[in-house]
Each structure stands twice: as structure tokens, then as C-alpha cells.
Amino acid sequence: MPAGEALAEETAAVALVDHHVHGAFAREVDRAEFEDSINEGSPEPAPEWMSAFDSQIGFAIRRWCAPVLGLPAHAAADDYWAHRRQLGTAEVTARLLRAARVADWLVDTGYAPGQVLSPAEMSAASGATAHTIVRLETIAEEIAAEGGPGRDYPAEFRSRLTAATAEAVGVKTILAYRAGLGIDLSAPDVTRVRDAASRWIDSAGSGRPRLTDPVLLSFGLQAAIEVGLPIQFHTGYGDRDLDLAKANPLLLLDFLRDPRTARVPVLLLHCYPYQREAGYLAQAFGHVYFDVGLGVNFTGAAAPTLVAESLELAPFAKQLYSSDAWGPPELHYLGSVLWRRAITSVTGRWVDSGDWSAADARRVITMVARDNARRVYRLG
């Protein structure tokens, strides 16, 4: 039996730790909204002459999710959607989340709360344990929406961050979306923070303002370092609201060189198309880790190339599994099945060629699948 086949059987039995994920949809969605949710790059509806099912991720849904829902592999998109609607959201979600074989979800609750399942609801639907990741910008924007005086902002942010993280396992920043990764992330003087907060809050108007001020973004990160939990950074691929050139993790070099930063694990999320840059950083800095979640889902059948490149430079103890699924539970399941297939395909080739032993391949797969995340986030 080729090594890849043997490894695939063993890898299928490993319960994953999905260290970066969002909730599945908490409500019924129509087909247009579903297709929008499997197109990461564009915030606009697809034109009438195009279907998101005609993509790597669309083909992967029809190939791998269809059988879980009781359809043949490669079921036509129209048949898939009709059957999915017949089953209903709750049943589709339960089947796909449970089929993912995830033991722990580390859930970022900062994006579109109320539209997707909470950590507790994710746990109930999947039978797995769910943990909370706190988004730094969400805390800041809640403070600004309340309109308090800017002079109180530093103390108020620290207080709320401490409360929000009391039972969380990590924090996350979407700095890459808001200002890019290349800004000065050194600790700002408290006077600058108060002045920046006053300007931001005074100009906010009604509703929740969007945090883009570099001083306040830097302050939030420095406050998170004081809390001491792992810090997740969005890097690389995202929708077009992000400047991809400013999401290259190499732009974090000055921040990573700061001795204060070395106090906490830094998790580089997604990384695609900068997976090699992330691998270098994970090799160069003892406190840096990374994943290729999101990219695995959206590259579909091409995911083995992405996974192989992620294994080139970085120590294997510095890589974690994630799906970065949000919305359709298909993404939670695909993250699992496509990563399992990719890593067994890649390492299986290396075993067959004599470059790796089968025992080493099994050990690395288990490290990335669960053990590294358990260590970094202290999950026990």
C-alpha cells in the first residue's frame, strides 16, 4: 500500500484542534448569499453569468460535502442546493460539523456576531469543545460607540480587555485590514493614545466607528501583550477591503524583534500567498507560529501544493491547523477534509521516496493537527 493511503487512514482518525475559526450560519440563507459566502475576495454579488460553484472551492463542496449530506459525489450544483434546502440549516450544520472530526474550536467572535453560531452553539451543534478568541478592534469600537471621554480610553480599554479575556484562550487583531502590517507597533505614549482616542470618538458620529488609527491599533496590541495570551494576526489573503501588499507578514519584522513581543506566542493566520514568508518567520523567531487555513479551502484540489510549501522552512512544531471557516458549515468540513488529504498526500510522497519515515510523517501530522495548538493555547 502506498504510504499516502496508509497515512490517510490514520490521519482521518485524528481529532483536530481548529485554532482559528468563526461560527457557522445561525439562520437560513438563500443561494445568492451562500455563493457570496464562498467567494472570499469580492464583497459584491456574483454577476448572473457566473456561479461561485464554478471554482476550486465550489467543486470541492460538490465532491466532499455532497456525500455527507446524502448525495453522490460531484452532484450538480442545482441538485446540491435543492437537497441542502430540503435538509434545513440545523441538519446540514450538524452533519458537516460533526464530520469534520474537530475536538476543539477556537472561535473568533468579532465578525458579524448574531449571524453565526456562538462558541456555545458551535459546541452544541458539533459535540466538540469551543473556546473564545477575543478581537481587539471590537473592544475598541464598543468603547468609541459609547462616546466616553478620550482621556479615559487607555484605562477603559485595558479594563475591558482583562474582563473579555478572563476565560478566553487568545486574542486576535485585524490590523492588516485597518492600517496594514507595516505601521509603527511600538508602545505609544499615553498622551498620544488619549489624544488619538479623543479625535476618533469625537468624529465617530452615530453607530459603531471603524478603528483605523495607527496609534490606537498599536496601543491595543501592546495592551494584549500585557495580558499574556497568544496573539493572532490576520495576514495574507482576504477580501478586497484589504491591501494584500500590506498584509505580508514580513512587515511585522520590527514588531517581532521587540523583546516585549517575545513574551507571547504570535500566530500568523492564513498567510497565503505569503506561506513561505511565514515559514521563514516561524524559523527565525521562537515565538512565531503560522497556519495556511483559508487558503487550503479556497485552493481546493490544489491545496497539496500550498501545504507542501508551508512545510519547506518552518519547524514542524511551529505550524497549526485551521479552517478559518465562517458562515457555510461546508467550509468547516472542507477545512478538515482538504487539509487531511493534502498533508497525507505530501508526506506520503516523501515516505515513498525514502526521504521521510512513516513514523516521522505520522508524528508531524499529529503535531500540526492538534498537539502544537494544545501547547500554544494551553488547552491541556
C-alpha positions in Angstrom: 0.0 0.0 0.0 1.4 3.5 -0.9 2.3 5.5 2.2 -0.2 8.2 1.4 -3.1 5.7 1.7 -1.9 4.3 5.0 -1.3 7.8 6.4 -4.8 8.9 5.2 -6.5 6.2 7.2 -4.6 7.1 10.4 -5.0 10.9 9.8 -8.7 10.6 9.3 -9.0 9.3 12.9 -7.1 12.3 14.4 -9.4 14.8 16.2 -8.3 18.2 15.1 -7.8 21.5 17.0 -9.1 24.2 14.7 -7.2 27.1 16.1 -8.8 29.8 14.0 -12.5 29.6 13.0 -15.8 31.5 13.1 -19.3 30.3 13.7 -21.5 28.6 11.1 -24.6 30.3 9.9 -27.2 30.6 12.6 -30.1 31.1 10.1 -31.3 30.0 6.7 -29.6 31.7 3.8 -30.7 31.8 0.1 -28.5 30.6 -2.7 -27.1 34.0 -3.6 -25.9 34.6 0.0 -24.4 31.2 0.2 -22.5 31.7 -3.0 -21.3 35.1 -1.8 -20.0 33.4 1.3 -17.8 31.0 -0.7 -16.2 33.9 -2.6 -13.6 35.4 -0.2 -12.3 38.1 -2.4 -15.3 40.1 -3.6 -17.9 41.7 -1.3 -20.3 42.1 -4.3 -22.9 39.6 -5.5 -21.7 37.4 -8.4 -22.9 38.5 -11.8 -25.7 36.5 -13.2 -23.5 34.7 -15.8 -21.2 33.3 -13.1 -21.6 30.9 -10.2 -19.3 30.5 -7.2 -19.8 26.8 -7.6 -17.6 27.0 -10.6 -14.4 27.4 -8.6 -12.0 25.2 -6.7 -14.0 25.6 -3.6 -17.3 25.1 -5.4 -16.1 21.9 -6.9 -14.7 20.8 -3.5 -18.1 21.3 -1.9 -19.8 19.2 -4.6 -17.2 16.5 -4.3 -16.7 16.2 -0.5 -19.7 17.8 1.2 -22.4 16.2 -1.1 -21.8 12.6 0.3 -22.0 13.9 3.9 -25.5 15.3 3.1 -26.6 12.1 1.3 -25.9 13.0 -2.3 -23.5 11.4 -4.8 -20.0 12.9 -5.1 -19.9 15.7 -7.7 -23.7 16.2 -7.5 -24.7 19.1 -9.8 -24.9 22.5 -8.1 -28.6 22.8 -8.6 -29.2 19.3 -7.1 -26.9 20.1 -4.2 -28.7 23.3 -3.4 -32.2 21.8 -3.6 -31.2 18.9 -1.3 -29.5 21.2 1.1 -32.6 23.4 1.4 -34.7 20.3 2.0 -32.5 19.2 4.9 -32.5 22.6 6.5 -29.7 24.6 8.1 -29.7 22.8 11.5 -29.3 19.4 10.0 -26.7 20.4 7.4 -24.7 22.2 10.1 -24.8 19.2 12.5 -23.8 16.7 9.8 -20.9 18.8 8.4 -19.5 20.0 11.8 -19.5 16.5 13.2 -18.0 15.0 10.1 -15.1 17.5 10.4 -13.8 15.5 13.4 -12.7 18.6 15.4 -12.2 18.2 19.1 -11.7 21.9 19.8 -12.8 25.1 18.0 -11.1 28.3 18.8 -13.7 30.8 17.8 -13.1 34.4 16.8 -16.4 36.1 17.8 -15.6 39.5 16.4 -17.1 39.3 12.9 -20.8 39.5 12.3 -22.0 38.3 15.8 -25.6 37.2 15.7 -25.4 36.0 12.1 -23.4 32.9 13.1 -23.3 30.5 15.9 -21.7 31.5 19.2 -19.0 29.3 20.7 -21.5 27.6 22.9 -23.8 27.0 19.9 -20.9 25.6 17.9 -20.1 23.2 20.7 -23.7 22.1 20.9 -24.0 21.5 17.1 -20.7 19.7 16.8 -20.3 17.9 20.1 -16.8 19.4 20.4 -15.4 21.9 22.9 -15.4 25.6 21.8 -13.1 28.3 23.1 -13.2 32.1 22.7 -10.7 34.3 20.8 -11.3 38.0 21.6 -10.9 40.5 18.8 -9.0 43.6 19.9 -10.7 46.1 17.5 -14.1 45.0 18.6 -13.4 46.1 22.2 -12.1 49.5 21.0 -15.1 50.1 18.7 -17.5 49.3 21.5 -15.9 51.9 23.7 -16.0 54.5 21.0 -19.6 53.8 20.2 -20.5 54.6 23.8 -18.9 58.1 23.3 -16.9 58.3 26.6 -14.1 60.9 27.0 -10.8 60.1 25.2 -8.8 60.7 28.3 -10.4 57.6 29.9 -9.7 55.4 26.8 -6.4 53.7 27.9 -7.7 52.6 31.3 -11.1 51.6 29.9 -9.6 49.5 27.1 -7.3 47.7 29.5 -10.2 47.0 31.9 -12.5 45.7 29.2 -9.7 43.6 27.7 -9.0 42.0 31.0 -12.6 41.2 31.5 -13.2 39.9 28.0 -10.2 37.6 28.2 -10.9 36.1 31.6 -12.0 32.8 30.0 -10.6 33.3 26.5 -7.6 31.4 25.2 -6.2 34.1 22.9 -6.8 37.4 21.2 -6.8 38.5 17.5 -6.1 41.6 15.6 -7.3 42.6 12.1 -4.6 45.3 11.8 -3.9 44.1 8.3 -7.4 45.3 7.2 -7.3 48.5 9.2 -3.9 50.1 8.6 -1.6 47.4 7.1 1.1 45.5 9.0 3.9 48.0 8.3 2.9 50.7 10.8 4.9 51.5 13.9 3.7 49.0 16.5 5.9 50.1 19.4 4.2 51.2 22.6 2.8 54.7 22.2 2.9 57.3 24.9 -0.3 57.5 26.9 -0.8 61.2 25.9 -0.8 60.2 22.2 -3.3 57.4 23.0 -5.6 59.8 24.8 -5.4 62.4 22.0 -5.9 59.8 19.3 -8.9 58.4 21.2 -10.4 61.9 21.6 -10.1 62.6 17.9 -11.6 59.3 16.9 -14.5 59.3 19.4 -15.4 63.0 18.6 -15.5 62.2 14.8 -17.4 58.9 15.2 -21.0 60.1 14.9 -23.7 57.5 15.4 -23.3 53.8 15.2 -20.1 51.8 15.7 -17.0 53.5 14.3 -14.3 51.7 12.4 -10.9 51.7 14.1 -8.1 52.6 11.7 -5.9 54.9 13.8 -2.4 53.5 13.9 -1.8 54.8 17.5 -4.8 53.1 18.9 -4.1 49.9 16.9 -0.6 49.8 18.3 -1.9 50.6 21.8 -4.3 47.6 21.6 -1.6 45.2 20.7 0.7 46.4 23.5 -2.2 46.0 25.9 -2.7 42.5 24.7 1.0 41.7 25.3 0.5 42.7 28.9 -2.5 40.2 29.2 -0.1 37.5 28.1 -2.4 35.4 25.9 -1.4 34.2 22.3 -2.0 37.0 19.7 -3.4 36.1 16.3 -2.7 38.3 13.3 -4.6 38.2 10.1 -2.0 38.1 7.3 -2.3 37.4 3.6 -5.4 36.6 1.6 -8.7 38.3 2.4 -11.5 40.3 0.6 -10.6 43.4 -1.4 -11.2 45.7 1.6 -7.6 44.6 2.5 -4.5 45.8 0.7 -2.8 42.4 0.1 0.7 44.0 -0.3 0.3 45.4 3.2 -0.7 42.1 4.6 2.7 40.4 4.0 3.8 39.1 7.4 7.4 40.2 6.7 6.1 43.7 7.5 5.9 42.6 11.2 9.7 42.2 11.5 10.3 45.2 13.7 7.4 44.2 16.0 8.7 40.6 16.2 12.2 41.8 17.0 10.9 43.8 20.0 11.8 41.9 23.2 8.4 42.7 24.7 6.7 40.8 21.8 8.7 37.6 22.6 6.6 37.3 25.9 3.7 35.9 24.0 3.1 33.5 21.1 2.4 35.3 17.8 0.1 33.3 15.4 0.2 34.3 11.7 -3.2 33.3 10.3 -3.9 32.3 6.7 -0.6 33.6 5.2 -1.5 32.7 1.5 0.2 33.8 -0.8 2.9 34.5 1.8 3.2 31.0 3.2 7.0 30.9 2.5 7.5 34.2 4.2 5.5 33.0 7.2 7.6 29.8 7.2 10.8 31.9 7.4 9.4 34.0 10.3 8.5 30.8 12.2 12.0 29.5 11.7 13.6 32.9 12.7 11.6 33.7 15.8 10.9 31.3 18.6 7.6 32.9 19.5 6.1 32.9 15.9 3.7 30.2 14.6 1.5 30.1 11.5 -1.1 28.2 9.5 -2.4 28.1 6.0 -6.1 28.0 6.8 -8.5 29.7 4.4 -6.0 29.1 1.6 -6.5 25.3 1.9 -10.2 25.7 1.4 -10.1 28.1 -1.5 -7.3 26.3 -3.4 -9.3 23.1 -3.2 -7.7 20.3 -5.3 -4.5 22.4 -5.5 -4.2 22.5 -1.7 -1.3 19.9 -1.6 1.0 22.5 -3.2 0.2 25.1 -0.6 0.7 22.6 2.3 4.0 21.4 0.8 5.3 24.9 0.6 4.3 25.5 4.2 6.5 22.6 5.2 9.6 23.8 3.5 11.3 26.0 6.0 9.4 26.2 9.3 10.0 23.8 12.2 7.0 21.4 12.3 6.4 22.4 15.9 5.5 25.9 14.7 2.6 25.0 12.4 -1.1 24.7 13.3 -4.3 23.5 11.6 -7.1 26.0 11.0 -10.0 26.2 8.6 -10.9 29.9 9.1 -14.4 28.9 8.2 -17.2 31.4 8.5 -20.9 31.0 7.6 -21.5 27.9 5.5 -20.7 24.8 7.6 -19.3 23.4 4.3 -16.2 25.5 5.0 -15.7 24.0 8.5 -15.9 20.5 7.0 -13.8 21.3 3.9 -11.0 22.8 6.0 -10.7 19.4 7.7 -11.0 17.1 4.7 -8.9 19.1 2.3 -6.1 19.6 4.9 -6.1 15.9 5.8 -5.9 14.9 2.2 -3.2 17.5 1.4 -0.9 16.6 4.3 -1.1 12.9 3.7 -0.6 13.3 0.0 2.5 15.4 0.6 4.1 13.5 3.4 3.1 10.2 1.7 5.2 11.1 -1.3 8.2 11.8 0.9 7.8 8.5 2.7 7.5 6.6 -0.6 10.7 8.3 -1.9 12.6 7.4 1.2 13.1 11.0 2.4 10.9 10.6 5.5 10.0 7.6 7.6 6.3 6.7 8.1 6.7 7.2 11.8 8.0 10.7 11.4 5.2 11.5 9.0 2.6 10.3 11.5 4.2 12.3 14.2 4.4 15.6 12.2 0.7 15.2 11.1 -0.4 14.8 14.7 1.7 17.8 15.8 0.1 20.1 13.2 -3.3 18.6 13.6 -3.7 19.1 17.4 -0.6 18.9 19.6 1.0 22.3 18.7 -2.2 24.2 19.2 -2.8 22.4 22.6 0.6 23.5 23.7 0.5 27.1 22.4 -3.0 27.8 23.8 -2.6 25.7 26.9 -5.6 23.6 26.2 -4.3 20.7 28.3 
